[in-house]
Amino acid sequence: LPADFKDNLNKVYEAIEESDFLAIDGEFSGISDGPSVSALTNGFDTPEERYQKLKKHSMDFLLFQFGLCTFKYDHTEEKYIMKSFNFYIFPKPFNRSSPDVKFVCQSSSIDFLANQGFDFNKVFRNGIPYLNQEEERQLREQYDEKRSQANGAGSLSYISPNATKCPVTIPEDQKKFIEKVVEQIEDLLKNEENESLELEPCTGFQRKLIYQTLSWKYPKGIHVETLESDKKERYIVISKVNEEERKRREQQKQAKEQEELNDAVGFSRVVHAIANSGKLVIGHNMLLDVMHTIHQFYCPLPDDLSEFKEVTSCVFPRLLDTKLMASTQPFK
């Protein structure tokens, strides 16, 4: 569950860091949207052909369960200590601008998992979200833009370099709206009894005009924040604050935003920890596991095998496939 994930993430990090090697395995919503599995993995394929087949016919499925085992050798007991973790993963939209992921299912794969007791509710209802690197970058930019607008109406020291520092050009059809907002704020500042003002819900463009206007007219003395109602309507709250209180609120807000961002990145943080550890990663017949892991949590797969190998070397510098190992000497 997402709550369990947050509570135990440091334990996962610790297990990865102290391990001698790791093992991974994934479960998918399907294997092939075209050829049969046997045709998809024909033994006469060249490596390039195999990669292109899997890239074309397997990447629209979802990796929705990720198994991780860490192994650490205990020299006193002369045995390996294993820790296992099981993650249910689902790309739940984080907000209205989040990626709305589309994926396909294969009936034979779903039937197989159901017969093995797989709990689909844990995926679709409680799955851990994730973002790839580009999605994470875009979300960070959204927060930065939102913060630069919000901070503009607090203190000059917090105004973004891009914030407006001169009278704002307001479209003719919005002038009455902005004038009314300014009048409400003037009344708030004159009234010693009221400490805050809640504006009516308005459009994103109107909120931007409000932020820019207040940044210019009231560089100090007020705190401006956008909130969302139970009806999912966004509105602005303006509070009278001194500089110390304004900074405290801003720091509190930034901490909350950072937590929200971490929640959105979600399971990708585990994959990043595995990659950053540089530990040996073991799997069985693991090409599809590696391709899905890179595709979902890092970046779209490259067009050709040579580029894929370069990306894989960056994400998983040390890989060992036990199926391949079992087919070679001296194990064959």
C-alpha positions as CSV (number, residue, x, y, z in Angstrom):
1,L,0.0,0.0,0.0
2,P,1.2,3.6,-0.6
3,A,1.2,4.3,3.2
4,D,3.2,1.2,3.9
5,F,5.6,2.1,1.1
6,K,6.3,5.5,2.6
7,D,6.7,4.0,6.1
8,N,9.1,1.3,4.9
9,L,11.0,3.0,2.2
10,N,14.1,3.6,4.4
11,K,14.2,-0.1,5.2
12,V,14.2,-0.8,1.5
13,Y,17.0,1.7,1.0
14,E,19.0,0.1,3.8
15,A,18.5,-3.4,2.6
16,I,19.8,-2.4,-0.9
17,E,22.7,-0.5,0.5
18,E,24.0,-3.3,2.8
19,S,23.4,-6.1,0.3
20,D,26.0,-8.0,-1.7
21,F,23.7,-8.6,-4.6
22,L,20.0,-8.3,-5.5
23,A,17.4,-10.3,-7.4
24,I,14.4,-8.8,-9.3
25,D,11.3,-10.2,-11.0
26,G,8.2,-8.6,-12.5
27,E,4.6,-9.5,-13.3
28,F,2.9,-7.9,-16.3
29,S,-0.6,-7.3,-17.6
30,G,0.5,-9.3,-20.7
31,I,3.4,-10.5,-22.7
32,S,2.6,-10.0,-26.4
33,D,-0.1,-8.1,-28.3
34,G,0.6,-9.9,-31.6
35,P,2.7,-13.0,-32.1
36,S,2.4,-15.9,-29.7
37,V,4.9,-16.0,-26.9
38,S,6.9,-18.8,-28.6
39,A,7.0,-16.8,-31.8
40,L,8.0,-13.7,-29.9
41,T,11.0,-15.5,-28.4
42,N,12.1,-17.6,-31.4
43,G,15.5,-19.1,-30.6
44,F,16.8,-18.2,-34.1
45,D,16.3,-14.4,-33.5
46,T,19.4,-12.2,-33.6
47,P,19.7,-10.0,-30.5
48,E,18.5,-7.0,-32.5
49,E,15.5,-8.9,-33.8
50,R,14.5,-10.1,-30.3
51,Y,14.8,-6.5,-29.0
52,Q,12.7,-5.1,-31.8
53,K,10.0,-7.8,-31.3
54,L,9.7,-7.1,-27.6
55,K,9.8,-3.4,-28.0
56,K,7.0,-3.5,-30.6
57,H,4.7,-6.1,-29.1
58,S,5.3,-6.0,-25.3
59,M,5.7,-2.4,-24.1
60,D,2.0,-1.5,-24.1
61,F,1.5,-3.8,-21.2
62,L,2.0,-2.7,-17.6
63,L,4.6,-4.0,-15.1
64,F,2.3,-3.9,-12.1
65,Q,4.1,-6.0,-9.6
66,F,7.8,-5.8,-8.8
67,G,9.6,-8.3,-6.6
68,L,12.9,-7.4,-5.0
69,C,15.2,-9.7,-2.9
70,T,18.4,-8.5,-1.3
71,F,21.2,-10.9,-0.2
72,K,23.9,-10.2,2.4
73,Y,26.5,-12.7,3.4
74,D,26.8,-13.3,7.2
75,H,30.4,-14.3,7.8
76,T,29.7,-15.5,11.3
77,E,26.8,-17.8,10.4
78,E,28.4,-18.5,7.0
79,K,25.1,-18.0,5.1
80,Y,23.2,-15.4,3.2
81,I,20.6,-13.3,4.9
82,M,17.7,-12.6,2.5
83,K,15.2,-9.8,2.7
84,S,12.2,-9.8,0.3
85,F,10.0,-6.9,-0.8
86,N,6.9,-7.0,-3.0
87,F,5.6,-3.8,-4.6
88,Y,2.2,-3.4,-6.3
89,I,2.5,-0.6,-8.9
90,F,-0.1,1.5,-10.7
91,P,0.2,4.8,-12.5
92,K,-2.6,6.6,-10.7
93,P,-2.9,10.2,-11.9
94,F,-1.3,12.6,-9.4
95,N,-3.3,15.7,-10.4
96,R,-5.2,17.0,-13.4
97,S,-2.1,17.5,-15.5
98,S,-0.6,14.1,-14.6
99,P,0.0,11.6,-17.4
100,D,-3.1,9.5,-18.0
101,V,-1.4,6.2,-18.8
102,K,-3.1,3.8,-21.1
103,F,-2.2,0.1,-21.1
104,V,-3.5,-3.2,-22.4
105,C,-4.2,-6.5,-20.8
106,Q,-3.8,-10.1,-22.2
107,S,-6.5,-12.5,-21.0
108,S,-4.1,-15.5,-20.7
109,S,-1.8,-13.5,-18.4
110,I,-4.6,-12.1,-16.3
111,D,-6.1,-15.7,-16.0
112,F,-2.7,-17.1,-15.0
113,L,-2.2,-14.5,-12.3
114,A,-5.8,-14.9,-11.0
115,N,-5.3,-18.6,-10.7
116,Q,-2.1,-17.9,-8.6
117,G,-4.1,-15.8,-6.2
118,F,-2.9,-12.5,-7.5
119,D,-4.8,-9.6,-5.7
120,F,-5.7,-7.2,-8.5
121,N,-7.3,-4.8,-6.0
122,K,-3.9,-4.2,-4.5
123,V,-2.8,-3.0,-8.0
124,F,-5.7,-0.9,-9.2
125,R,-7.0,0.4,-5.8
126,N,-3.8,0.7,-3.8
127,G,-0.9,0.5,-6.2
128,I,2.2,2.7,-5.7
129,P,2.4,5.5,-8.3
130,Y,5.5,6.3,-10.3
131,L,7.0,8.8,-12.8
132,N,9.7,8.4,-15.3
133,Q,12.5,11.0,-15.4
134,E,10.9,13.3,-17.9
135,E,7.6,13.3,-16.1
136,E,9.4,14.0,-12.8
137,R,11.2,17.0,-14.5
138,Q,7.9,18.4,-15.8
139,L,6.2,18.1,-12.4
140,R,9.2,19.9,-10.7
141,E,8.8,22.7,-13.2
142,Q,5.1,22.9,-12.4
143,Y,5.9,23.3,-8.7
144,D,8.6,25.9,-9.5
145,E,6.3,27.9,-11.6
146,K,3.5,27.7,-9.0
147,R,6.0,28.7,-6.3
148,S,7.3,31.7,-8.3
149,Q,3.8,33.0,-8.7
150,A,2.8,32.5,-5.1
151,N,6.0,33.9,-3.7
152,G,5.7,37.0,-5.7
153,A,3.0,38.3,-3.4
154,G,4.9,37.9,-0.2
155,S,8.3,39.5,0.0
156,L,10.7,41.0,-2.5
157,S,13.3,38.5,-1.4
158,Y,11.1,35.7,-2.6
159,I,10.1,37.1,-6.0
160,S,11.1,34.9,-8.9
161,P,13.5,36.5,-11.4
162,N,10.6,36.1,-13.9
163,A,8.1,37.7,-11.6
164,T,6.6,41.0,-12.7
165,K,8.1,44.0,-10.9
166,C,6.2,46.7,-12.7
167,P,2.5,47.5,-13.3
168,V,0.8,44.5,-14.8
169,T,-0.9,44.7,-18.2
170,I,-4.4,43.6,-17.6
171,P,-6.7,42.7,-20.5
172,E,-9.8,45.0,-20.8
173,D,-12.2,42.2,-20.0
174,Q,-10.4,41.4,-16.7
175,K,-10.0,45.0,-15.3
176,K,-13.2,45.1,-13.3
177,F,-12.4,41.7,-11.8
178,I,-8.9,42.7,-10.7
179,E,-10.2,46.1,-9.4
180,K,-12.7,44.3,-7.3
181,V,-10.0,42.0,-5.9
182,V,-7.8,45.0,-5.0
183,E,-10.7,46.7,-3.3
184,Q,-11.3,43.6,-1.2
185,I,-7.6,43.5,-0.2
186,E,-7.6,47.2,0.7
187,D,-10.6,46.6,3.0
188,L,-8.8,43.6,4.5
189,L,-5.7,45.6,5.3
190,K,-7.8,48.4,6.9
191,N,-9.9,46.1,9.0
192,E,-8.0,45.1,12.2
193,E,-10.5,42.3,13.0
194,N,-10.1,40.2,9.9
195,E,-6.9,38.4,9.3
196,S,-7.6,36.7,6.0
197,L,-9.7,36.9,2.8
198,E,-11.1,34.0,0.8
199,L,-11.7,35.0,-2.9
200,E,-14.3,33.3,-5.1
201,P,-13.1,30.4,-7.3
202,C,-11.7,31.7,-10.6
203,T,-9.8,30.6,-13.7
204,G,-6.1,29.8,-13.8
205,F,-5.5,33.0,-15.9
206,Q,-7.3,35.1,-13.4
207,R,-5.3,33.6,-10.6
208,K,-2.1,34.5,-12.5
209,L,-3.3,38.1,-12.9
210,I,-4.0,38.3,-9.2
211,Y,-0.5,37.0,-8.3
212,Q,1.2,39.4,-10.6
213,T,-0.9,42.4,-9.5
214,L,-0.3,41.6,-5.8
215,S,3.4,41.1,-6.4
216,W,3.6,44.7,-7.7
217,K,1.1,46.4,-5.3
218,Y,1.8,44.6,-2.1
219,P,5.4,43.3,-2.0
220,K,5.2,42.8,1.8
221,G,2.6,42.2,4.5
222,I,0.4,39.5,2.9
223,H,0.6,35.8,2.1
224,V,-1.2,34.5,-1.0
225,E,-2.0,30.8,-1.5
226,T,-4.1,28.8,-3.9
227,L,-6.3,26.1,-2.4
228,E,-8.8,23.5,-3.8
229,S,-12.3,23.1,-2.5
230,D,-14.2,19.8,-2.0
231,K,-15.7,20.4,-5.4
232,K,-12.2,20.6,-6.9
233,E,-12.6,24.3,-7.5
234,R,-9.4,26.4,-7.0
235,Y,-9.5,29.6,-5.1
236,I,-7.1,32.1,-3.5
237,V,-6.7,32.9,0.2
238,I,-5.0,36.1,1.2
239,S,-3.7,36.5,4.8
240,K,-2.2,39.4,6.7
241,V,1.2,38.3,8.0
242,N,4.5,39.7,9.2
243,E,7.7,38.6,7.5
244,E,8.5,35.9,10.0
245,E,5.1,34.3,9.7
246,R,5.2,34.6,5.9
247,K,8.5,32.7,5.8
248,R,7.3,30.1,8.2
249,R,4.2,29.4,6.0
250,E,6.3,29.4,2.9
251,Q,8.7,26.8,4.3
252,Q,5.8,24.7,5.5
253,K,4.2,24.9,2.0
254,Q,7.5,23.9,0.3
255,A,7.9,20.9,2.7
256,K,4.4,19.8,1.8
257,E,5.1,20.2,-1.9
258,Q,8.3,18.2,-1.6
259,E,6.4,15.4,0.1
260,E,3.8,15.5,-2.7
261,L,6.5,15.3,-5.3
262,N,8.2,12.3,-3.6
263,D,4.8,10.6,-3.4
264,A,4.3,11.1,-7.1
265,V,7.7,9.8,-8.0
266,G,6.8,6.8,-5.8
267,F,8.2,3.5,-6.8
268,S,10.7,5.0,-9.2
269,R,12.7,6.0,-6.1
270,V,13.3,2.3,-5.4
271,V,14.6,1.7,-9.0
272,H,16.8,4.8,-8.6
273,A,18.2,3.3,-5.4
274,I,19.0,0.0,-7.1
275,A,20.7,1.8,-10.0
276,N,22.7,4.1,-7.8
277,S,23.9,1.2,-5.6
278,G,25.8,-0.4,-8.5
279,K,25.0,-3.8,-7.0
280,L,24.8,-7.0,-9.1
281,V,21.2,-7.5,-10.2
282,I,20.1,-11.1,-10.9
283,G,17.0,-12.3,-12.8
284,H,15.8,-15.3,-14.7
285,N,15.0,-14.7,-18.4
286,M,15.1,-11.1,-17.5
287,L,15.2,-9.1,-20.7
288,L,11.5,-8.2,-20.5
289,D,11.9,-7.2,-16.8
290,V,14.8,-4.9,-17.7
291,M,13.0,-3.4,-20.7
292,H,9.8,-2.7,-18.7
293,T,11.7,-1.3,-15.8
294,I,13.6,1.2,-18.0
295,H,10.5,2.0,-20.1
296,Q,8.3,2.7,-17.1
297,F,10.6,4.3,-14.6
298,Y,13.3,6.0,-16.6
299,C,12.6,6.8,-20.3
300,P,11.0,5.5,-23.5
301,L,13.1,2.6,-25.0
302,P,15.7,3.6,-27.6
303,D,15.1,2.6,-31.2
304,D,17.9,0.2,-31.6
305,L,19.7,-2.4,-29.5
306,S,23.0,-0.6,-29.2
307,E,21.4,2.4,-27.6
308,F,19.3,0.2,-25.3
309,K,22.5,-1.5,-24.1
310,E,24.0,1.9,-23.3
311,V,21.0,3.0,-21.3
312,T,20.9,-0.4,-19.6
313,S,24.5,-0.1,-18.6
314,C,23.8,3.3,-17.0
315,V,20.7,2.0,-15.0
316,F,22.0,-1.6,-14.3
317,P,25.8,-1.7,-14.7
318,R,25.9,-5.3,-13.4
319,L,23.3,-7.8,-14.6
320,L,23.3,-11.6,-14.5
321,D,20.6,-13.7,-16.2
322,T,20.4,-17.2,-14.6
323,K,18.6,-18.6,-17.7
324,L,21.5,-17.5,-19.9
325,M,24.0,-18.8,-17.3
326,A,22.3,-22.2,-17.1
327,S,22.6,-22.6,-20.9
328,T,26.4,-22.1,-20.9
329,Q,29.3,-24.1,-19.6
330,P,30.0,-25.3,-17.0
331,F,26.3,-25.3,-16.0
332,K,24.8,-26.6,-19.3
